[in-house]
Amino acid sequence: MARQRPGAGPATPATVALDRAGIPYERHPYHHDPSASSYGLEAADALGVEPARVFKTLLVDTGRGLAVGIVPVDRQLDLKALAGALGAKSVTMADPAAAERSTGYVVGGISPLGQKRALPTVLDETAYEFATVLVSGGRRGFDIELAPEDLATATRAVRAGIARN
């Protein structure tokens, strides 16, 4: 993967953050269907990528603030495992409006990259089974492909098993 040049697709806070950090990635725009029931599975299908390689960004409330869990789109977030990885007693799913305010993105297009404020982040360990993974690029219909190690570096994520079937 080569570093993307500025005009090679939509510019979002996520792409700006990666460009500033010098992290290589690929842009993958696709046609978003507003009636899709799952943004992540829609992305996997539209891009012809196995769902296990496409990761969704989910925000949780720890009681002390928000945090991020990044898990494959074909799995669910294990709240108890995420709480343990964050050192919290428990976590609940964040209110969508709070997630949008905190990240600067809209639900369905929340990227773990380039958020308004850096939040504690946990990347599911299954990401490391692949050379590259895809995450939201910061808008619906746009994903970014990069190495999981680079994703972890850019988000300061810790690695843990936080997904369940």
C-alpha positions as CSV (number, residue, x, y, z in Angstrom):
1,M,0.0,0.0,0.0
2,A,1.3,3.4,-0.9
3,R,0.5,6.6,0.9
4,Q,-2.5,8.2,-0.7
5,R,-2.2,11.4,-2.6
6,P,-4.6,14.2,-1.5
7,G,-7.0,14.0,-4.5
8,A,-7.4,10.2,-4.6
9,G,-10.8,10.1,-2.9
10,P,-12.7,11.9,-0.2
11,A,-10.6,13.8,2.4
12,T,-11.9,13.2,5.9
13,P,-10.4,13.8,9.4
14,A,-9.4,10.1,9.2
15,T,-7.4,10.5,6.0
16,V,-5.8,13.7,7.2
17,A,-4.7,12.0,10.4
18,L,-3.1,9.1,8.5
19,D,-1.4,11.4,6.0
20,R,0.0,13.5,8.8
21,A,1.3,10.4,10.6
22,G,2.8,9.1,7.3
23,I,0.8,5.8,7.7
24,P,0.1,4.0,4.4
25,Y,-3.5,3.1,3.6
26,E,-5.9,2.7,0.7
27,R,-9.2,4.5,0.2
28,H,-12.2,2.4,-0.7
29,P,-15.3,4.5,-1.6
30,Y,-18.5,2.6,-2.5
31,H,-22.2,3.4,-3.1
32,H,-24.0,3.6,0.2
33,D,-27.6,2.4,0.3
34,P,-29.5,4.4,3.0
35,S,-31.8,1.4,3.6
36,A,-29.0,-1.0,4.4
37,S,-29.6,-2.7,7.8
38,S,-25.9,-3.0,8.6
39,Y,-23.4,-0.5,7.5
40,G,-20.4,-2.8,8.0
41,L,-21.9,-5.8,6.2
42,E,-23.0,-3.4,3.4
43,A,-19.3,-2.3,3.1
44,A,-18.0,-5.8,3.0
45,D,-20.5,-6.8,0.3
46,A,-19.9,-3.6,-1.8
47,L,-16.2,-4.0,-1.6
48,G,-16.1,-7.7,-2.1
49,V,-14.2,-8.3,1.1
50,E,-14.8,-11.0,3.7
51,P,-16.8,-9.5,6.6
52,A,-14.1,-10.8,9.1
53,R,-11.7,-8.2,7.6
54,V,-14.1,-5.3,7.9
55,F,-14.2,-3.7,11.4
56,K,-16.8,-1.5,13.0
57,T,-16.2,1.3,15.4
58,L,-18.4,1.2,18.5
59,L,-18.4,3.7,21.3
60,V,-19.2,2.8,24.9
61,D,-19.7,4.7,28.1
62,T,-17.4,3.6,30.9
63,G,-19.1,5.8,33.6
64,R,-15.9,7.9,33.5
65,G,-16.2,8.8,29.8
66,L,-16.4,7.3,26.4
67,A,-14.2,4.6,24.9
68,V,-13.9,2.8,21.6
69,G,-14.1,-0.9,20.7
70,I,-13.2,-2.0,17.2
71,V,-14.6,-5.4,16.2
72,P,-15.3,-7.3,13.0
73,V,-18.7,-6.5,11.4
74,D,-19.8,-10.1,11.5
75,R,-19.4,-10.3,15.2
76,Q,-20.7,-8.5,18.3
77,L,-18.9,-6.5,20.9
78,D,-18.5,-8.3,24.2
79,L,-19.2,-5.5,26.7
80,K,-17.7,-7.5,29.6
81,A,-14.5,-8.2,27.8
82,L,-14.2,-4.6,26.7
83,A,-14.8,-3.4,30.2
84,G,-12.0,-5.7,31.4
85,A,-9.6,-4.5,28.7
86,L,-10.3,-0.9,29.7
87,G,-10.0,-1.5,33.4
88,A,-13.6,-0.5,34.0
89,K,-16.2,-2.2,36.2
90,S,-18.7,-2.2,33.3
91,V,-19.5,-0.4,30.1
92,T,-22.7,0.3,28.2
93,M,-23.2,1.3,24.6
94,A,-22.9,5.1,24.2
95,D,-25.8,7.2,23.3
96,P,-25.6,7.8,19.5
97,A,-25.8,11.6,19.9
98,A,-23.0,11.5,22.4
99,A,-20.9,9.3,20.1
100,E,-21.4,11.8,17.2
101,R,-20.6,14.8,19.4
102,S,-17.4,13.2,20.7
103,T,-16.1,11.9,17.4
104,G,-17.2,14.5,15.0
105,Y,-18.6,11.7,12.7
106,V,-22.2,10.5,12.1
107,V,-23.3,7.0,13.1
108,G,-22.6,4.6,10.3
109,G,-19.6,6.6,9.4
110,I,-17.7,6.8,12.7
111,S,-14.0,6.1,12.1
112,P,-11.6,5.1,14.8
113,L,-9.2,7.5,13.1
114,G,-9.2,11.3,13.3
115,Q,-11.8,11.7,16.0
116,K,-12.2,15.1,17.6
117,R,-10.8,13.8,20.9
118,A,-8.6,10.8,21.5
119,L,-10.5,8.1,23.4
120,P,-9.3,4.9,25.0
121,T,-9.4,2.4,22.2
122,V,-9.3,-1.4,22.1
123,L,-8.8,-3.4,18.8
124,D,-10.1,-6.9,18.7
125,E,-7.2,-9.4,18.5
126,T,-8.7,-11.0,15.3
127,A,-7.5,-8.0,13.3
128,Y,-4.0,-9.3,13.6
129,E,-4.9,-12.5,11.6
130,F,-4.9,-10.3,8.5
131,A,-2.3,-8.3,6.6
132,T,-4.8,-5.5,6.3
133,V,-8.2,-4.6,7.6
134,L,-10.8,-2.1,6.7
135,V,-12.5,0.5,8.9
136,S,-14.8,3.4,8.2
137,G,-13.0,6.3,6.6
138,G,-15.2,8.9,8.3
139,R,-18.4,8.8,6.2
140,R,-21.0,6.4,5.1
141,G,-19.8,4.7,1.8
142,F,-16.1,5.1,2.5
143,D,-13.7,2.7,4.1
144,I,-9.9,2.8,4.7
145,E,-7.7,-0.3,4.4
146,L,-4.5,-0.4,6.5
147,A,-2.4,-2.8,8.5
148,P,-3.8,-3.6,11.9
149,E,-0.5,-2.6,13.5
150,D,-0.8,0.8,11.9
151,L,-4.4,1.1,13.0
152,A,-3.4,0.3,16.5
153,T,-0.5,2.8,16.4
154,A,-2.7,5.6,14.9
155,T,-5.5,5.1,17.5
156,R,-3.1,4.1,20.4
157,A,-5.3,1.0,20.7
158,V,-4.6,-1.9,23.0
159,R,-5.1,-5.4,21.7
160,A,-7.7,-7.7,23.4
161,G,-10.3,-10.3,22.6
162,I,-13.5,-8.1,22.7
163,A,-15.6,-9.8,20.0
164,R,-18.1,-12.6,20.3
165,N,-20.2,-14.6,17.8
